[in-house]
Each structure stands twice: as C-alpha cells, then as structure tokens.
Amino acid sequence: MLKGLFSFRDRYRILHQTWFAFFLTFVCWFNFAPFATTIGKELHLVPEQIKTLGICNLALTIPARLIIGMLLDRFGPRITYSILLMFAAVPCLATALSQDFHQLVISRLLMGIVGSGFVVGIRMVAEWFPPKEMGRAQGIYGGWGNFGAFGAEFALPMIAVATGFLADGGSNWRLAIALTGIIAAIYGVIYYNTVQDTPAGKVYKKPKKNGALEVTSVKSFWAMIASNFGLIFALGLLAWRLEQKNIHFLNQTQMYLTWLVLAGLFAYQTYKAYQVNKDLLIGKKTYPAAQRYQFSQVALLEFTYVTNFGSELAAVSMLPAFFEKTFALEHVVAGMIAATYPFLNLVSRPSGGLISDKFGSRKWTMTIISAGIGVGYLMAHFINSSWPIPLAIAVTMFAAYFAQAGCGATYGIVPMIKKEATGQIAGNVGAYGNFGGVVYLTIFSLTDASTLFTTMGIAALICAFMCGFFLKEPQGSFAGAYESESTETVAPSAPILAEE
C-alpha cells in the first residue's frame, strides 16, 4: 500500500482528495483557536466567554455527525462532502464579520456542523480499501486530514500578520478566517466533479431503513438509546454553561426552554429508532448470525473516541492560550508551539492504523494505546512556568502521539462492524469524540489546565482497562477482502462483528 500511496491513481487518488477535503474542514473548524486571545481583546471578551466559544465550536458537531452519517449512507460521500465543504463558507464569513460575543456564539455553533466532515471520508475510504489495509488507509485519511488543525494554528497567524497592513497594522484575523471558508467552498466544487463513491462496477450499498441505526438485538436497542441520551446530555451541559455568570448568552428561562427542546429531540430520536427496529422489538424479526453485531462494541469505540479524539479537541482548543499564559509568550509564538500537537497527526494517526494492521490484534492495539494516552496526560498535569519550554513541548508531543494513534486504531475497527451502516456507526463514534471535547472543555472552563489534563489522563486509563476486558477482536479484520467477496474486489458485505 505504501508504494502505491504516492501514485495518485485509482483508489489512492480518491484517498488523497478525500483527506484533503477533511484537511480543509479542520482548518475551518479550528480557525478560531489561534486568534482566541486577539479576538478577546478586540471585542472585549472576558476569559470565561473565550473558553465558552471553544465549547460552542464543538457542540453542534454532536448532532451533525449523526445526521451527516445518515445522509452519507443514503446519498453517498461525494455529494455529502461537497455540500459540507461549500457550506463551510457560511460560518467562516460569519465569524470574520462578528462584532460581539453573541454573533461569535452563533457563528461558532454553525462551524460545529463543518466539523462533522470527518465521518464522510470514513465511508469513502471503506469503499475503496480492503480490511487488511483499513487501519493504514483510515489512519492516513484521518491523520493527514487532522493536520488541518496544525495548518490553522501555524499558518493562519502568519497570514493575519502578513496582511496586517489591511487592518491598520494589527493582526488581520478576519481576513485569515474568511479565506479558509472561501477556499473550502471552491474545493467543494472541485471534489464533486472529480471523485466517485465506489470503484467501477461496485454498487454503493445503502441501509434498508433510514432515520436511525438498525440494530440486531433488543439489548443493543436499549444500549443505543442510552448512547443517544449521552449526546443530548452534552448539549444540555452547553446550554447550562451559556447561562452561567460572565457568559449570559442565555437567561434561565431560555436555558430551561433549550432543555425542553433537547428532551423533545431525544424523544423524537427514540421514536425514529423504534420505527426502524420495530419488527425486532415485537419479536417479528430475527437476524441470522452472519448479520448480527453487538452495539456494546460500538459503545466501547465511542468511549475510546472520547478519550483520544475528545482529548485532542480539548487540547487543540486550549493549548495556544495555555502556552501563551503559562510562558508569557506572544500569541503568534504560542500558536506555533501549540501547533506541535496537531502537527504530529501527519504521522501519529497513520501509525496507529498501521500498528493496528500489523500487530495482529486490533483489540490489544487499542488497549495499549489508550494506556499511553493516560500516561501522557498525567505527565502534562505537571507542566508549569518553571519548566523549560522544550520539555513542555516534548510532554505535549508524547500525549499527542498516543491520542492521535488511538484515533487511527479506533477507525481501523469502525468500518468492520456493519459495512452498509458505516456512515451511521462512524457518526455515532465521531459524535462521542465531540461529546468528550464538550465535557473536557466545560471542565476546563470551570477549573484550570492542570485539572483538565488529570481528568483526560484518568479517563484514558479507565478506557484501557475496559478495552482489555470487554473489547472483542473483529472477525476477518486482516482479510484481503470483506466476507463473501472475492479478493479482487473491495465490496461491502455482512457485518464483521457477530453477536453471540
């Protein structure tokens, strides 16, 4: 695979075009972080408001990833990704034109929708690559796309400074942010006209039912409902945060109304899940063993994504300000240093997928990497102003490697659960990454960086324990093709994780 990676032909061309689409969505999604303190000073925001904007940036990605997952399985990645890229211009321009905190909140909530783009490429890559290469292919897609966070934190401040003469000599953050949305929209048009959903001769398989994830046992149904409630809870937590003192985006009545709307959304989501799975629940339908899968395995992958990608979202959002305040640095310098965290995505996430492919056990790869995440963040807990900056960077890079490798390992498993529902499953797992980001950043907004690092470290160690005891090795995860398919095609098939 590595030899063909640089050929830019056939499936490798699709891989390159798709990771670059993901890269642009991440540049847009994280275009606020490197300018957080600058925007705060210019618009007279208090620290609590700046931290809250970081949470807003993640919030709507939670429901968006679920919705995008369903649209993806129905309409295909080509159309879904193209529209999402073109939509990115809306929140980018809204952020660039914002004049106060309320306008920023709305623009960053909309930006969260752009953050759901990751889910789309998971299905696209799964259509073009066989199981034995899935870890590497998904790792390259995810890692090189996640590199967009580095692009935002490293390049955007330089663009802002270089174009400062257009903004009375200051940091021209408005132009830098607007530019990201314009470029993404242009690429959306290019992507639509140059890719296809599947290789020639292969049919794009869609779920038989839409509106919710189809499960294969009553136990899995209730586990899915509990999983959905967790995502609604994260949105309720954000509403509570927006009502707190020094924020005042919502008053108490508006917060209660928001909770009522979220309760209604949960009820509707549960009703749709019942509709899709009604025959199973009333005993009218049973699934043969070859078509069953365990939702408990989806739930475990959701937890791994909380601890790896959720922690990455939190770290990328807070590290520029953390380095700036801890070591009394200029915001441009602090942003470049903080960019070492997302920079590592270029190699760490693909390596996580590669290790998952080569180690011979995706379960133990996930377990060991999760333990590494825990150790890394617990070490970061001790960073303070007395540390040499190179040592602080080294510890940050250590934590970053394992967190990002864990993302690659997680999505080395996700496409093998139920191929035709990969979009929805990837959406669920991806949404829990944002759930983790929202919870972690809420903790950060109420405490400090030291507490945040400790929380993320302990959560990762608990995750490692659960993976070691409860995660199951996917069947056929190192095969040359999906089950029931010839090795000459890369076609979808029955689910890989069977339910006992």
Residue, then its C-alpha position, 0 to 999 in steps of 0.5 A: m500500500l505504501k508504494g502505491l500511496f504516492s501514485f495518485r491513481d485509482r483508489y489512492r487518488i480518491l484517498h488523497q482528495t478525500w483527506f484533503a477535503f477533511f484537511l480543509t474542514f479542520v482548518c475551518w473548524f479550528n480557525f478560531a483557536p489561534f486568534a482566541t486571545t486577539i479576538g478577546k481583546e478586540l471585542h472585549l471578551v472576558p476569559e470565561q466567554i473565550k473558553t465558552l466559544g471553544i465549547c460552542n465550536l464543538a457542540l453542534t458537531i454532536p448532532a451533525r455527525l449523526i445526521i451527516g452519517m445518515l445522509l452519507d449512507r443514503f446519498g453517498p460521500r461525494i455529494t455529502y462532502s461537497i455540500l459540507l465543504m461549500f457550506a463551510a463558507v457560511p460560518c467562516l464569513a460569519t465569524a470574520l464579520s462578528q462584532d460581539f460575543h453573541q454573533l461569535v456564539i452563533s457563528r461558532l455553533l454553525m462551524g460545529i456542523v463543518g466539523s462533522g466532515f470527518v465521518v464522510g471520508i470514513r465511508m469513502v475510504a471503506e469503499w475503496f480499501p480492503p480490511k487488511e489495509m483499513g487501519r493504514a488507509q483510515g489512519i492516513y485519511g484521518g491523520w493527514g486530514n487532522f493536520g488541518a488543525f496544525g495548518a490553522e494554528f501555524a499558518l493562519p497567524m502568519i497570514a493575519v500578520a502578513t496582511g496586517f497592513l489591511a487592518d491598520g497594522g494589527s493582526n488581520w484575523r478576519l481576513a485569515i478566517a474568511l479565506t479558509g471558508i472561501i477556499a473550502a467552498i471552491y474545493g467543494v466544487i472541485y471534489y464533486n466533479t472529480v471523485q466517485d463513491t465506489p470503484a467501477g462496477k461496485v454498487y454503493k450499498k445503502p441501509k434498508k431503513n433510514g432515520a436511525l441505526e438498525v440494530t440486531s438485538v433488543k439489548s443493543f436497542w436499549a444500549m443505543i438509546a442510552s448512547n443517544f441520551g449521552l449526546i443530548f446530555a452534552l448539549g444540555l451541559l452547553a446550554w447550562r454553561l451559556e447561562q452561567k455568570n460572565i457568559h449570559f448568552l442565555n437567561q434561565t428561562q431560555m436555558y430551561l426552554t433549550w432543555l425542553v427542546l433537547a428532551g423533545l429531540f431525544a424523544y423524537q430520536t427514540y421514536k425514529a429508532y423504534q420505527v426502524n427496529k420495530d419488527l425486532l422489538i415485537g419479536k417479528k424479526t430475527y437476524p441470522a448470525a452472519q448479520r448480527y453485531q453487538f452495539s456494546q462494541v460500538a459503545l466501547l469505540e465511542f468511549t475510546y473516541v472520547t478519550n483520544f479524539g475528545s482529548e485532542l479537541a480539548a487540547v487543540s482548543m486550549l493549548p495556544a492560550f495555555f502556552e501563551k499564559t503559562f510562558a508569557l509568550e506572544h500569541v503568534v509564538a504560542g500558536m506555533i508551539a501549540a501547533t506541535y500537537p496537531f502537527l504530529n497527526l501527519v504521522s501519529r494517526p497513520s501509525g496507529g492504523l498501521i500498528s493496528d494492521k500489523f500487530g495482529s490484534r486490533k483489540w490489544t492495539m487499542t488497549i495499549i494505546s489508550a494506556g499511553i494516552g493516560v500516561g501522557y496526560l498525567m505527565a502534562h498535569f505537571i507542566n508549569s512556568s518553571w519548566p523549560i519550554p522544550l520539555a513542555i513541548a516534548v510532554t505535549m508531543f508524547a500525549a499527542y502521539f498516543a491520542q492521535a494513534g488511538c484515533g487511527a486504531t479506533y477507525g481501523i475497527v469502525p468500518m468492520i462492524k456493519k459495512e452498509a451502516t458505516g456512515q451511521i456507526a462512524g457518526n455515532v463514534g465521531a459524535y462521542g469524540n465531540f461529546g468528550g471535547v464538550v465535557y473536557l472543555t466545560i471542565f476546563s472552563l470551570t477549573d484550570a489546565s492542570t485539572l483538565f489534563t488529570t481528568m483526560g489522563i484518568a479517563a484514558l486509563i479507565c478506557a484501557f482497562m475496559c478495552g482489555f476486558f470487554l473489547k472483542e477482536p473483529q472477525g476477518s479484520f486482516a482479510g484481503a477482502y470483506e466476507s463473501e467477496s472475492t479478493e479482487t474486489v473491495a465490496p461491502s458485505a455482512p457485518i464483521l462483528a457477530e453477536e453471540 
